[in-house]
Amino acid sequence: MNIVQRAKAPTPKFFKVLRSIGMALLAISGSIIAAPVVLPVAVVSIAGYAALAGGVISIISQITVDDTANREQAITNRLKKDNQNLPRDGIK
C-alpha cells in the first residue's frame, strides 16, 4: 500500500480526533507566528515547535489506516466488480 492509498483509506475515529487537534494546534501556532505585533522570542519559539508538532500529529494521524473498514471496502469493491456484468432480472 503506497502513501496515496494510505491517505485515501478510512481512518480510525481516535486518529480523526487526533488529526483535528493537530490541525487546531497548527492553526493557533501559525497565527501566533504571523502576528503583526512584536511578541517575546520565547512565545514565537514555542509557537514554532507547536506548529511542527501539530503538523507531525496531523500527518501521522491521516496515514493511519483502519484495517477492518479497509477490508470491508475491498470486499464491496470486489462484489461490485463481480456483479457488474450480471443481468438485472436475475436470469442467467
C-alpha positions in Angstrom: 0.0 0.0 0.0 1.6 3.3 -1.1 1.3 6.6 0.7 -1.5 7.9 -1.6 -3.6 4.8 -0.9 -3.0 5.1 2.8 -4.1 8.8 2.8 -7.3 7.9 1.0 -8.1 4.9 3.1 -10.5 5.1 6.1 -9.1 6.5 9.3 -10.0 5.2 12.8 -12.1 7.5 14.9 -9.4 8.2 17.5 -7.0 9.3 14.9 -9.6 11.6 13.3 -9.9 13.4 16.6 -6.1 13.5 17.0 -5.9 14.9 13.4 -8.3 17.7 14.3 -6.4 18.5 17.4 -3.1 18.7 15.4 -4.7 20.9 12.8 -6.0 23.3 15.5 -2.6 23.4 17.1 -1.1 24.2 13.8 -3.6 27.0 13.1 -3.1 28.6 16.5 0.6 28.5 16.4 0.6 29.8 12.8 -1.4 32.8 13.8 0.9 33.5 16.7 3.9 33.3 14.5 2.3 35.6 11.9 1.0 38.1 14.5 1.7 41.7 13.4 2.7 42.7 16.9 6.1 42.1 18.5 5.9 39.1 20.8 8.6 37.8 23.1 11.1 35.5 21.4 10.2 32.6 23.8 6.5 32.8 22.7 7.4 32.7 19.0 9.9 29.9 19.6 7.3 27.8 21.4 4.7 28.5 18.6 7.2 27.2 16.1 7.7 24.0 18.0 3.9 23.7 18.4 3.4 24.2 14.6 5.9 21.4 14.0 4.2 19.1 16.5 0.7 19.9 15.1 1.9 19.1 11.5 3.5 15.8 12.5 0.5 14.8 14.5 -1.9 15.6 11.6 0.2 13.8 9.0 0.7 10.6 11.1 -3.0 10.6 12.0 -4.0 10.9 8.4 -1.9 8.0 7.1 -3.1 5.6 9.9 -5.4 3.0 8.3 -8.5 1.3 9.8 -7.9 -2.3 8.6 -11.5 -3.5 9.2 -13.0 -0.7 7.2 -10.3 -1.2 4.5 -11.2 -4.9 4.2 -14.9 -4.1 4.0 -14.3 -1.6 1.3 -12.2 -4.1 -0.7 -14.9 -6.7 -0.4 -17.6 -4.2 -1.5 -15.4 -3.2 -4.5 -14.8 -6.8 -5.5 -18.6 -7.6 -5.3 -19.4 -4.6 -7.4 -16.9 -5.7 -10.0 -18.2 -9.3 -10.0 -21.8 -8.2 -10.3 -21.2 -5.7 -13.0 -22.0 -7.9 -15.9 -24.9 -9.9 -14.4 -28.3 -9.3 -15.9 -30.6 -7.2 -13.7 -33.6 -9.5 -13.8 -31.7 -12.4 -12.2 -32.0 -14.8 -15.1 -28.7 -16.1 -16.5 
